[in-house]
Amino acid sequence: MDQMQDSAFLITENAGFVYINHQSCKALGYSHQELLQLSVSDVDPCFTGHIWAEHWAELKVKRSNKLETVHKTRDGRLFPVEVVANYFEYANVGYNLAIARDISERKRIEEALQQAALIYQNSSEAMLLADANDSILTINSAFTAITGYQLEEVVGKHIGILNTGSHSEAMWQAIHDSGRWQGEIWDKRKNGELFAKWLTVNTIFDAKQLMHRRIALFSDITEKKKAEGVIWQQANFDPLTQLPNRRMFHDRLSNDIKKAKREHKRLALFFIDLDLFKEVNDTLGHDMGDQLLQIAAQRIVGSVRETDTVARLGGDEFTVILGDIGDPSNAERIAGTLLQKMTECFELGNEIAYISTSIGIAFYPDDADDLKSLLKHADQAMYAAKRQGRNQYCFFIPTMQEAAQTRLRLSNDLRLALADDQFYLCYQPIVDLSNNSIRKAEALIRWQHPSRGLISPAEFIPIAEETGLISSIGNWIFQEAAEQTSRWRESIHEQFQISINKSPVQFRNERDSHRDWLNRLHTLKLPGQSVVIEITEGLLLDANNSVAEQLLSFRDAGIQVSLDDFGTGYSSLSYLKKFDIDYLKIDQSFVRNLAAGSDDMALCEAIIVMAHKLGIKVIAEGIETVSQRELLTAAGCDFGQGYLFAKPLPAAEFERLFADCTL
């Protein structure tokens, strides 16, 4: 018994030990002598008192018993054992020969198997076990939940039962060669529905490295794929028009440029801006504006080929990539078609809106050989189309890049000009044609650039409007002109009046700026009639509620309003009445070739008569000859302005020449 690997105990009815073997001492950590002094309850805490008595009585009847219990070592550690108890009698004395085997490892394995079984049956991941022939042996409940197949329906079937035919040969080859594979595939449920799954296949080999079992695990990722699709859609497409967005556009343009380069072909890029969209959006509301954008997107898509890319960059800006365009005339033809479609009316619910389109066109590789430059050049061409009157397309030419660089430098310099006192005002007299008196003048800004010299307002005002600097510049002009008015009301005439141009951009961006102007007049103790605000016809045509409120507030404050360049835009008599216009300025284009009996003379006379009937005074611009003055005076024109009288003058020179209020 001392050679046994199991513990052996010879136990009497009173639970004492009369014999123990060597293994029992080793397993429990006691010496032979120490262990003989102990009882069963010291070694096995489960058998104490009456429990031992019951066990003995049962054993005496059965003669043999097998049970699992725990033993306790000398240091208090418990470990599981399997005990075979044998009862016998010798010399009328009963004995229990108990053989105990340590089953710690077996219990660990059993627990691991139980845990594996729990995981197998309760996992949300489908599991499949197949034999060496790839025939299914068993599946778990998740397999049934995902595929719809019960155990009895798949046992014995090939593991490809779910195969849709889309599995690649490479997948099966990898499984047969290495025994493992992992990836995303599409399979078919029992009801025929396709689903996406993430599959992992592993193989168990026997001692001879032959396939023994195949294990497949997979999870249903259909919803995840749908979510990823939604996320991808949101990341790459405009939600309003469903067109590619800026991100997708850049990606496609990059790929198309690479393709054009590889195949030595020409590519065209359109930059499209919807003219007057902001006015529609502000007037009819954002819902109508969104509807217009959707219709515009459909019209653009309908004007190009299916292989071309139409994208919305944001706001009212769209782009078109025309791959393999061939001759530039093809791009010109498409642009013409697009312009025509965009001039058609937009039916927005019960409203009708009209817009136009400005298109800039640049070619790869003619105008640029990289994405960044191509984008920049198409954008520059689009702005050139806007500056040329809108509703047209414009091809990029190198001088546009030079002009753009010049504009950028001017824009940067413009930000410093106001702070560095580089601006000054000149004043051009407005002459009363009935008596040659001068009680009015128009304030005109000039920019003395430190390196470029005098820069024309026609060159820097549009840049100031685009950058938003026109607001601060316009406020400076008003402050300077108001102070000059105050001085000249003392030195020239008590009712001297100065006209100040206000940009449409100022009206849109500065709803409350006129309050500061009125406060400034109050500080200078000037009445509203001391200044005139000059506006353009385009402002009235596009006037929204904010513009209307500002114009009416000027009227309420006594500030007069003059309509500049009258006759060159979309004139409307209703606007003249609605906004209580005080002066009309006949554009110099009608005055330049003025002659008795000419069409220009007829137009000037008509304007003068109409204005006087409405109680509006008339100022003729661009008078350069005595003949022009006499014709206009005879027609009843109230005031004249032009080089015949004086060019715009600095304040000191103006005061020196016209201190007596006459020519």
CORBEL-V85678 format. One record per helix or strand of 2 or more residues. SS is the DSSP state (a for helix, b for strand). FROM is the first residue (numbers start at 1). TO is the last residue. If there is no record, write none. Layout:
# CORBEL-V85678
((SS	FROM	TO) (SS	FROM	TO))
This chain:
# CORBEL-V85678
((b	7	12) (b	16	20) (a	22	28) (a	32	36) (a	40	43) (a	50	62) (b	64	72) (b	78	90) (b	93	102) (a	104	122) (b	126	130) (b	135	139) (a	141	147) (a	151	154) (a	159	162) (a	169	178) (b	181	188) (b	194	205) (b	211	220) (a	222	236) (a	246	263) (b	267	275) (a	277	284) (a	286	303) (b	309	314) (b	317	322) (a	328	343) (b	346	348) (b	351	353) (b	356	364) (a	371	387) (b	392	395) (a	398	417) (b	423	432) (b	437	449) (b	453	455) (a	457	467) (a	470	491) (b	497	501) (a	504	509) (a	513	523) (a	528	530) (b	531	536) (a	537	541) (a	545	556) (b	560	566) (a	573	578) (b	583	586) (a	588	591) (a	599	613) (b	617	620) (a	626	634) (b	639	640) (b	649	650) (a	651	658))
